Amino acid sequence: MLRVVLDTNVFVSSVLSRKGGPSKVLDNWRAAKYLLITSPSIISEVRRVLQTLRIKKGYPIGQEEIEQLINLLEKDAVVIPALSSMKGIIPQDPEDEKFLICAVDGGADFIVTGDRHLLTLKEHGGIPIIAVRDFMDRLPESP
């Protein structure tokens, strides 16, 4: 089964729009079409960004909805410690290196993102870095 790391922007976009590709990516995870690999630092960033959007931008995101997603990630995703260290791979946005670390430490097959800094790399450690649309094209069809 595919092992996939999702960037925070995929999670956030899936919450903001239930009709877009990111939402379909999460629906496919819930349908067990791939294993989601994540780390405590990614989960923490998802929570922080969603809470910031909720408070500062006025999006209709309730705290309960945020906690449901976080609980789902902690319970149903493969949460790895992601203890490796990488520095200087993405000098424009070093915070994005957490996704590379998670993918390498978690033996991921793909990193799925909308982040241009990551997409520009195209791959890291033999792991393709692809956009949501490209990932959806690679998922197996439902039986």
C-alpha positions as protocol buffer text, in pm:
chain_id: "A"
residue {
  index: 1
  type: MET
  ca { x: 0 y: 0 z: 0 }
}
residue {
  index: 2
  type: LEU
  ca { x: 121 y: 350 z: -82 }
}
residue {
  index: 3
  type: ARG
  ca { x: 273 y: 545 z: 205 }
}
residue {
  index: 4
  type: VAL
  ca { x: 213 y: 920 z: 168 }
}
residue {
  index: 5
  type: VAL
  ca { x: 312 y: 1238 z: 351 }
}
residue {
  index: 6
  type: LEU
  ca { x: 72 y: 1530 z: 308 }
}
residue {
  index: 7
  type: ASP
  ca { x: 181 y: 1890 z: 345 }
}
residue {
  index: 8
  type: THR
  ca { x: -10 y: 2111 z: 589 }
}
residue {
  index: 9
  type: ASN
  ca { x: -160 y: 2305 z: 297 }
}
residue {
  index: 10
  type: VAL
  ca { x: -340 y: 1989 z: 182 }
}
residue {
  index: 11
  type: PHE
  ca { x: -503 y: 1946 z: 524 }
}
residue {
  index: 12
  type: VAL
  ca { x: -596 y: 2314 z: 550 }
}
residue {
  index: 13
  type: SER
  ca { x: -738 y: 2327 z: 197 }
}
residue {
  index: 14
  type: SER
  ca { x: -943 y: 2014 z: 264 }
}
residue {
  index: 15
  type: VAL
  ca { x: -1107 y: 2184 z: 563 }
}
residue {
  index: 16
  type: LEU
  ca { x: -1172 y: 2511 z: 380 }
}
residue {
  index: 17
  type: SER
  ca { x: -1330 y: 2347 z: 74 }
}
residue {
  index: 18
  type: ARG
  ca { x: -1507 y: 2012 z: 77 }
}
residue {
  index: 19
  type: LYS
  ca { x: -1523 y: 2004 z: -303 }
}
residue {
  index: 20
  type: GLY
  ca { x: -1160 y: 2040 z: -406 }
}
residue {
  index: 21
  type: GLY
  ca { x: -880 y: 1796 z: -472 }
}
residue {
  index: 22
  type: PRO
  ca { x: -730 y: 1819 z: -121 }
}
residue {
  index: 23
  type: SER
  ca { x: -1061 y: 1710 z: 29 }
}
residue {
  index: 24
  type: LYS
  ca { x: -1068 y: 1414 z: -210 }
}
residue {
  index: 25
  type: VAL
  ca { x: -713 y: 1324 z: -105 }
}
residue {
  index: 26
  type: LEU
  ca { x: -825 y: 1301 z: 257 }
}
residue {
  index: 27
  type: ASP
  ca { x: -1141 y: 1112 z: 160 }
}
residue {
  index: 28
  type: ASN
  ca { x: -921 y: 855 z: -14 }
}
residue {
  index: 29
  type: TRP
  ca { x: -709 y: 820 z: 299 }
}
residue {
  index: 30
  type: ARG
  ca { x: -1024 y: 761 z: 505 }
}
residue {
  index: 31
  type: ALA
  ca { x: -1125 y: 500 z: 244 }
}
residue {
  index: 32
  type: ALA
  ca { x: -790 y: 324 z: 310 }
}
residue {
  index: 33
  type: LYS
  ca { x: -649 y: 375 z: -41 }
}
residue {
  index: 34
  type: TYR
  ca { x: -312 y: 471 z: 108 }
}
residue {
  index: 35
  type: LEU
  ca { x: -136 y: 499 z: 443 }
}
residue {
  index: 36
  type: LEU
  ca { x: -91 y: 850 z: 571 }
}
residue {
  index: 37
  type: ILE
  ca { x: 252 y: 905 z: 725 }
}
residue {
  index: 38
  type: THR
  ca { x: 284 y: 1208 z: 952 }
}
residue {
  index: 39
  type: SER
  ca { x: 478 y: 1334 z: 1252 }
}
residue {
  index: 40
  type: PRO
  ca { x: 406 y: 1526 z: 1571 }
}
residue {
  index: 41
  type: SER
  ca { x: 554 y: 1843 z: 1418 }
}
residue {
  index: 42
  type: ILE
  ca { x: 324 y: 1819 z: 1113 }
}
residue {
  index: 43
  type: ILE
  ca { x: 19 y: 1757 z: 1331 }
}
residue {
  index: 44
  type: SER
  ca { x: 115 y: 2053 z: 1549 }
}
residue {
  index: 45
  type: GLU
  ca { x: 149 y: 2277 z: 1244 }
}
residue {
  index: 46
  type: VAL
  ca { x: -192 y: 2166 z: 1110 }
}
residue {
  index: 47
  type: ARG
  ca { x: -353 y: 2256 z: 1444 }
}
residue {
  index: 48
  type: ARG
  ca { x: -172 y: 2590 z: 1466 }
}
residue {
  index: 49
  type: VAL
  ca { x: -258 y: 2697 z: 1111 }
}
residue {
  index: 50
  type: LEU
  ca { x: -624 y: 2596 z: 1141 }
}
residue {
  index: 51
  type: GLN
  ca { x: -659 y: 2778 z: 1472 }
}
residue {
  index: 52
  type: THR
  ca { x: -494 y: 3088 z: 1324 }
}
residue {
  index: 53
  type: LEU
  ca { x: -728 y: 3081 z: 1023 }
}
residue {
  index: 54
  type: ARG
  ca { x: -1028 y: 3033 z: 1250 }
}
residue {
  index: 55
  type: ILE
  ca { x: -939 y: 3328 z: 1467 }
}
residue {
  index: 56
  type: LYS
  ca { x: -780 y: 3575 z: 1225 }
}
residue {
  index: 57
  type: LYS
  ca { x: -955 y: 3517 z: 895 }
}
residue {
  index: 58
  type: GLY
  ca { x: -1305 y: 3439 z: 1009 }
}
residue {
  index: 59
  type: TYR
  ca { x: -1331 y: 3106 z: 828 }
}
residue {
  index: 60
  type: PRO
  ca { x: -1619 y: 2893 z: 949 }
}
residue {
  index: 61
  type: ILE
  ca { x: -1391 y: 2643 z: 1121 }
}
residue {
  index: 62
  type: GLY
  ca { x: -1497 y: 2542 z: 1469 }
}
residue {
  index: 63
  type: GLN
  ca { x: -1261 y: 2422 z: 1738 }
}
residue {
  index: 64
  type: GLU
  ca { x: -1449 y: 2091 z: 1740 }
}
residue {
  index: 65
  type: GLU
  ca { x: -1379 y: 2041 z: 1369 }
}
residue {
  index: 66
  type: ILE
  ca { x: -1010 y: 2114 z: 1425 }
}
residue {
  index: 67
  type: GLU
  ca { x: -991 y: 1867 z: 1713 }
}
residue {
  index: 68
  type: GLN
  ca { x: -1172 y: 1598 z: 1511 }
}
residue {
  index: 69
  type: LEU
  ca { x: -909 y: 1624 z: 1238 }
}
residue {
  index: 70
  type: ILE
  ca { x: -623 y: 1622 z: 1487 }
}
residue {
  index: 71
  type: ASN
  ca { x: -768 y: 1320 z: 1669 }
}
residue {
  index: 72
  type: LEU
  ca { x: -814 y: 1140 z: 1338 }
}
residue {
  index: 73
  type: LEU
  ca { x: -451 y: 1208 z: 1247 }
}
residue {
  index: 74
  type: GLU
  ca { x: -323 y: 1090 z: 1585 }
}
residue {
  index: 75
  type: LYS
  ca { x: -541 y: 778 z: 1578 }
}
residue {
  index: 76
  type: ASP
  ca { x: -550 y: 663 z: 1214 }
}
residue {
  index: 77
  type: ALA
  ca { x: -231 y: 793 z: 1054 }
}
residue {
  index: 78
  type: VAL
  ca { x: 111 y: 637 z: 1099 }
}
residue {
  index: 79
  type: VAL
  ca { x: 273 y: 891 z: 1331 }
}
residue {
  index: 80
  type: ILE
  ca { x: 650 y: 861 z: 1328 }
}
residue {
  index: 81
  type: PRO
  ca { x: 892 y: 1054 z: 1548 }
}
residue {
  index: 82
  type: ALA
  ca { x: 1079 y: 1197 z: 1244 }
}
residue {
  index: 83
  type: LEU
  ca { x: 1402 y: 1244 z: 1432 }
}
residue {
  index: 84
  type: SER
  ca { x: 1640 y: 1283 z: 1138 }
}
residue {
  index: 85
  type: SER
  ca { x: 1801 y: 1617 z: 1082 }
}
residue {
  index: 86
  type: MET
  ca { x: 1812 y: 1804 z: 752 }
}
residue {
  index: 87
  type: LYS
  ca { x: 1932 y: 2156 z: 705 }
}
residue {
  index: 88
  type: GLY
  ca { x: 1975 y: 2373 z: 402 }
}
residue {
  index: 89
  type: ILE
  ca { x: 1766 y: 2167 z: 161 }
}
residue {
  index: 90
  type: ILE
  ca { x: 1498 y: 2436 z: 137 }
}
residue {
  index: 91
  type: PRO
  ca { x: 1675 y: 2760 z: 232 }
}
residue {
  index: 92
  type: GLN
  ca { x: 1374 y: 2970 z: 125 }
}
residue {
  index: 93
  type: ASP
  ca { x: 1150 y: 2792 z: 379 }
}
residue {
  index: 94
  type: PRO
  ca { x: 1340 y: 2566 z: 623 }
}
residue {
  index: 95
  type: GLU
  ca { x: 1013 y: 2483 z: 802 }
}
residue {
  index: 96
  type: ASP
  ca { x: 917 y: 2271 z: 497 }
}
residue {
  index: 97
  type: GLU
  ca { x: 1207 y: 2035 z: 569 }
}
residue {
  index: 98
  type: LYS
  ca { x: 987 y: 1858 z: 827 }
}
residue {
  index: 99
  type: PHE
  ca { x: 794 y: 1700 z: 538 }
}
residue {
  index: 100
  type: LEU
  ca { x: 1114 y: 1567 z: 382 }
}
residue {
  index: 101
  type: ILE
  ca { x: 1227 y: 1428 z: 716 }
}
residue {
  index: 102
  type: CYS
  ca { x: 891 y: 1262 z: 775 }
}
residue {
  index: 103
  type: ALA
  ca { x: 891 y: 1109 z: 426 }
}
residue {
  index: 104
  type: VAL
  ca { x: 1243 y: 969 z: 455 }
}
residue {
  index: 105
  type: ASP
  ca { x: 1201 y: 842 z: 814 }
}
residue {
  index: 106
  type: GLY
  ca { x: 856 y: 701 z: 735 }
}
residue {
  index: 107
  type: GLY
  ca { x: 952 y: 527 z: 412 }
}
residue {
  index: 108
  type: ALA
  ca { x: 700 y: 729 z: 211 }
}
residue {
  index: 109
  type: ASP
  ca { x: 630 y: 670 z: -155 }
}
residue {
  index: 110
  type: PHE
  ca { x: 514 y: 1030 z: -216 }
}
residue {
  index: 111
  type: ILE
  ca { x: 501 y: 1376 z: -65 }
}
residue {
  index: 112
  type: VAL
  ca { x: 183 y: 1555 z: -174 }
}
residue {
  index: 113
  type: THR
  ca { x: 184 y: 1933 z: -159 }
}
residue {
  index: 114
  type: GLY
  ca { x: 78 y: 2260 z: -311 }
}
residue {
  index: 115
  type: ASP
  ca { x: 389 y: 2436 z: -181 }
}
residue {
  index: 116
  type: ARG
  ca { x: 610 y: 2568 z: -460 }
}
residue {
  index: 117
  type: HIS
  ca { x: 930 y: 2530 z: -253 }
}
residue {
  index: 118
  type: LEU
  ca { x: 868 y: 2159 z: -220 }
}
residue {
  index: 119
  type: LEU
  ca { x: 733 y: 2109 z: -572 }
}
residue {
  index: 120
  type: THR
  ca { x: 1045 y: 2275 z: -716 }
}
residue {
  index: 121
  type: LEU
  ca { x: 1255 y: 1996 z: -562 }
}
residue {
  index: 122
  type: LYS
  ca { x: 1055 y: 1734 z: -761 }
}
residue {
  index: 123
  type: GLU
  ca { x: 1195 y: 1459 z: -536 }
}
residue {
  index: 124
  type: HIS
  ca { x: 1400 y: 1402 z: -226 }
}
residue {
  index: 125
  type: GLY
  ca { x: 1581 y: 1084 z: -134 }
}
residue {
  index: 126
  type: GLY
  ca { x: 1412 y: 911 z: -425 }
}
residue {
  index: 127
  type: ILE
  ca { x: 1066 y: 1015 z: -302 }
}
residue {
  index: 128
  type: PRO
  ca { x: 862 y: 1206 z: -562 }
}
residue {
  index: 129
  type: ILE
  ca { x: 713 y: 1538 z: -452 }
}
residue {
  index: 130
  type: ILE
  ca { x: 389 y: 1587 z: -641 }
}
residue {
  index: 131
  type: ALA
  ca { x: 82 y: 1809 z: -657 }
}
residue {
  index: 132
  type: VAL
  ca { x: -263 y: 1696 z: -542 }
}
residue {
  index: 133
  type: ARG
  ca { x: -390 y: 1645 z: -898 }
}
residue {
  index: 134
  type: ASP
  ca { x: -92 y: 1424 z: -988 }
}
residue {
  index: 135
  type: PHE
  ca { x: -141 y: 1217 z: -674 }
}
residue {
  index: 136
  type: MET
  ca { x: -511 y: 1166 z: -746 }
}
residue {
  index: 137
  type: ASP
  ca { x: -415 y: 1030 z: -1090 }
}
residue {
  index: 138
  type: ARG
  ca { x: -191 y: 769 z: -922 }
}
residue {
  index: 139
  type: LEU
  ca { x: -443 y: 639 z: -670 }
}
residue {
  index: 140
  type: PRO
  ca { x: -600 y: 302 z: -740 }
}
residue {
  index: 141
  type: GLU
  ca { x: -958 y: 304 z: -862 }
}
residue {
  index: 142
  type: SER
  ca { x: -1231 y: 186 z: -627 }
}
residue {
  index: 143
  type: PRO
  ca { x: -1328 y: -179 z: -681 }
}
